Amino acid sequence: MKKIILGVMMLTGILYGKEMKIYQFEHGVPKNIVTKKNGSISISKEKYKDGESSLKWKFEKNESLSILGDVGYTIFKKGQQEKARSSYSMWIYNENPVNDELLVQFKKDGVVKCWFPIKMNFKGWRTMWVQYDRDMKGEPVEGMDEITFVAPNESGEILIDQIIPSVLIDPRHNARDEQLDFINLEADTAANAHWMALYKNYNQIDKNEKKIVLNKGEKEGIKKVEKRYREKLLKKIQVTPELITEKEEEFSEYKKINLEFIQRLVIYEDLKLEEKNKIKYIATKEFGIYLTELAYMYNSTENIQEKERIAKLFNESLEYMYDQGWTKGSAQGTVHHLGYQMREIYEAIFLMKEPLIKLGTVNKAKEMITWYSAMGMIYTPSDKLKINIDVLNTMLPGMLTAILLNEDESKEAKELYRFQNYLIESIKYSPGVLGGFKYDGTVFHHMQNYPAYARGAFQGLVPIIYYLHKTPYGIKGGEYDIVKKAVLTTRLYSNKYNYLLSLTGRHPHDKLKIDIESFRLMALSGVEGVDKELAEAYLRLSKDKKKIEKLKNMGFKEEVTPNGSWTLNMGSVQLHRRGEWLAGVKGYSRYLVGNETYIKNNLYGRYMSYGAFQILEGSLKESGYVQEGWDWKHFPGTTAINVPFEKLKSNISQVDTKSGVEEMLLSDETYSGGNSLNDNGMFAMKLHEHPKYNGTHRARKSVFFFNNKVVLLGSGIENNDSENETHTTLFQNYLGKNMKKAYVKDKEIFIDSQNNLYKVELGNTVSKKGKQESKDHSTGDNTQNNYELAYINHGKAPENGKYHYSILIKGTKEEQEKFKENSKYEVLNQDNNSHIVKDLKSNMIGYALFESGKVHNNRFIESVDTPSMILLQEKDRELQMSFVDPDLRLYEGLDKDQYTGKGVMKERSIYSRPWIGNVGKEHTTLVVLNGRYTSENSSKVKSEIDGEFTKLSITSKNGEPVKITLKKIS
């Protein structure tokens, strides 16, 4: 017998100071429920949604039933932290569908104040969440004292359970369906429409498309897709009569309880323990696993009697699911975040296509999957299509399943072509910070580069690319290249499997890692045969001996670990790799959020984009990070105020109805990003903390990467916090029990436990090792561990503070000794206008030009008219250059809604910003060089000699590096 979850999720029992009422019908018919005329009410144990009973109402046509007493509705009060609104919720079971409505009315002193209708043309359980002040007709008022149900225009009976007259529900989550198609109409175009617009998506499917005559290639393509899908899903198991009997008994137990619905609303806070224990449900995912096991069994036996017995059980199990409300047209109150728990159900049904066709029930299953997977989304016009990574992750497999369940090949082919077009549009680069693929290889979700969700997107999308490849329904070369680049980029910001800590979003742990299988499936889906680059990347990453052997037998070899420097300015990230290590730095801006924090996630992560610099060699733990004991005030590389943990903890609220209860803060600065040239790189940012915490905290920060040497500079460090020190963190590393590994200090030189040498040239350092106490990122509970920590102390309320230190990463003892004596670089300038560093080994100069105007203390650049980042390398009479304008330019001027009347920035949800879907504007920067140079003019670069100067007009957008080769004129 599979595990059955006993579930109770407690809602608060107080509704703005009022006790929340709920009707479960476990102790007879409440005295305040009355019926008129000839109807009858009684307690029934036939079916129920909680406890062990429900209310049966037998009614004559147009008869009414009333619940007397305070409804509990409260008017929403603007300006409060709580954005949830008062809603009505209940369950109804209908055995005999009728083409009429049940009316639910809310009265005060006998006068109807508001009401809503329920279409009764359904069979089984249905639930509804109806917001009073948006979804109902009429005008709700406080003090309503009666709920009246008015029966349809013919006699019948229904079961009613779990009536909650008034409960607070996030207004984004109420969902409309075929019984209540008027609920939350705004959701059809909201940020969460991919979850919520099932009704809209289902009803935009073209039911009258003309049949097409399929050619041989189209027919064979369908067979290829189905074959690949089956092979990927199917597992062979040993089937015995005893195993079938066990599954039949398992289903008998399931029928006694309920199937979980999506977001379980339950019950009043005074529920007694014995009542809690009566509330049972089967987790939807567990039920999906049970169905999958039946599908494996059916496809693993050749015994006809066993097949028939399994098919019958599978079909009965689906009927149970439909009866529970999991059927086409039912929204379960909400469909928010539906998808994660449904994949196994979809896959099991596909594997049972053949017997369901024989039983004549495959279309009912197809319709259910079509509804819940939002398959109708593929009919959305291209100009109205909004891509969301959640769709690629959780909904694409269901869409494909629904399509492949067609009995008519012509219809299947037409839907596959629609699906193909949808995939192509989904893969195209998305504008602004909207979810989807970006030109630099980043993948966006929640308006930011989000590797954890990119992983899920690949797990949903890449197998489908594989199923469809080399058929008429596959994606094209350009879209293939976009996904290929995104997959390959994951191995750049990960080492070997873990992401940089600053890229983990609200998941600051090591549980979510790079998806290796996506490399293999993308390789096998290559446009011109197996893709070499992906296949060889897979060989380096994978531990699957059988799959490795197959690729090696095809002539592929493991790739050399990527070495070089990469700029991901859509995410304000610079990556630098040598040998087997990765160093990365991250910032944020007025377009890119600095943190993502939920009530139970990343509570102390405010500083994780304040120029966080991390060196990864192996896992996060092997590289010095363990969540327990980690000091959230000291992300390496950051310049931050060392506030107490209670002040660092995010003060989270639901800012508006377009956001959840979360914190995602923006800066007002546009200057944050990186640049790369000839396998070296740089990063710079203007740091300005959001005034929600301390709007006076500012710094100008830069990082320059030259081979395994890194130079880090800071200037203009200031804030008004006279109680807490401001620190720039050098390193923080987990030691565990091995304290002998802790850092060694020689004056202002440290060698940490990770064998990185830190040489501090400017700044007062503080270092510690031993037990370190901190807070759990999700609960706020105390944690501790042995750590080493070193930082530069700028003191309290610093004014124009500075720092300068360098790092030799993973050097040998000989290299470290040489580095101590001579680090082979020069800082040419370090002030609020610019940070300029020259590497004496590579002869490369990095420029962080924070302001426009004349550039001082350097040989090559006279001036710039736009804050810029430039890398220059002189080779003989040739000057190689890489230019970046880091301003993504999604909008010009101020987003005035983010500011008070006094010009102070205030918290606003990133989801509500009008510019998030804007395309970054091109901008032309004038760079004036000392000396006379020629370059090949292009669409991005125009050069002009002006006396002893060379004027370069460089056009760029989205923070992309522009490479230029200049030749010296005698």
Sequence and secondary structure as in RCSB ss.txt:
>XXXX:A:sequence
MKKIILGVMMLTGILYGKEMKIYQFEHGVPKNIVTKKNGSISISKEKYKDGESSLKWKFEKNESLSILGDVGYTI
FKKGQQEKARSSYSMWIYNENPVNDELLVQFKKDGVVKCWFPIKMNFKGWRTMWVQYDRDMKGEPVEGMDEITFV
APNESGEILIDQIIPSVLIDPRHNARDEQLDFINLEADTAANAHWMALYKNYNQIDKNEKKIVLNKGEKEGIKKV
EKRYREKLLKKIQVTPELITEKEEEFSEYKKINLEFIQRLVIYEDLKLEEKNKIKYIATKEFGIYLTELAYMYNS
TENIQEKERIAKLFNESLEYMYDQGWTKGSAQGTVHHLGYQMREIYEAIFLMKEPLIKLGTVNKAKEMITWYSAM
GMIYTPSDKLKINIDVLNTMLPGMLTAILLNEDESKEAKELYRFQNYLIESIKYSPGVLGGFKYDGTVFHHMQNY
PAYARGAFQGLVPIIYYLHKTPYGIKGGEYDIVKKAVLTTRLYSNKYNYLLSLTGRHPHDKLKIDIESFRLMALS
GVEGVDKELAEAYLRLSKDKKKIEKLKNMGFKEEVTPNGSWTLNMGSVQLHRRGEWLAGVKGYSRYLVGNETYIK
NNLYGRYMSYGAFQILEGSLKESGYVQEGWDWKHFPGTTAINVPFEKLKSNISQVDTKSGVEEMLLSDETYSGGN
SLNDNGMFAMKLHEHPKYNGTHRARKSVFFFNNKVVLLGSGIENNDSENETHTTLFQNYLGKNMKKAYVKDKEIF
IDSQNNLYKVELGNTVSKKGKQESKDHSTGDNTQNNYELAYINHGKAPENGKYHYSILIKGTKEEQEKFKENSKY
EVLNQDNNSHIVKDLKSNMIGYALFESGKVHNNRFIESVDTPSMILLQEKDRELQMSFVDPDLRLYEGLDKDQYT
GKGVMKERSIYSRPWIGNVGKEHTTLVVLNGRYTSENSSKVKSEIDGEFTKLSITSKNGEPVKITLKKIS
>XXXX:A:secstr
            SEETTEE   B  SSS  TTEEE TT EEEEE S  SSTT EEEEEE TT EEEEES      
  TT S   EEEEEEEEEESS  SSEEEEEEEETTEEEEEEEEE    EEEEEEEEHHHHSEE   TT  EEEEE
  SS EEEEEEEEEEEEEE TTT    SS TTTTGGGGGSTTHHHH HHHHHTTS TT       HHHHHHHHHH
HHHHHHHH       HHHHHHHHHHHHHHTTSEE  SS     TT  HHHHTT  EE HHHHHHHHHHHHHHHHH
   HHHHHHHHHHHHHHHHHHHHTT STT   S  TTTTTTTHHHHHHHHHTHHHHHHHT HHHHHHHHHHHTTG
GGGGS GGG    HHIIIIIHHHHHHHHHT S HHHHHHHHHHHHHHHHHHHS  STTSSEE TTS EEETTEE 
HHHHHHHHHHHHHHHHHHTTSTTS  HHHHHHHHHHHHHHTTSBSSSBB GGGSTT  SSSSB  SHHHHHHHHT
 TTSS HHHHHHHHHH   HHHHHHHHHTT        EEEEETTTTEEEEEETTEEEEEE   SSS S  EETT
B TT TTTTSSEEEEESSSTTTTT  STT  TT  TT EEE   HHHHS   EE STTS EEE    S   EEEE
EETTEEEEEEEEE  TTT TT EEEEEEEEETTEEEEEEEEEE   SSSEEEEEEEEEE TT GGGS EEETTEE
E TTSEEEEEEESEEEEEEEEEEEE TTT  EEEEEEEEEEEEEEES SSEEEEEEEEET  HHHHHHHHH   E
EEEEESSSEEEEEETTTTEEEEEE SSEE  S SSEEEESS EEEEEEEETTEEEEEEE     SSSS  GGGB 
TTS B    GGG TTTT     EEEEEEEES EE    SSEEEEEETTEEEEEEEE TT  EEEEEEE  
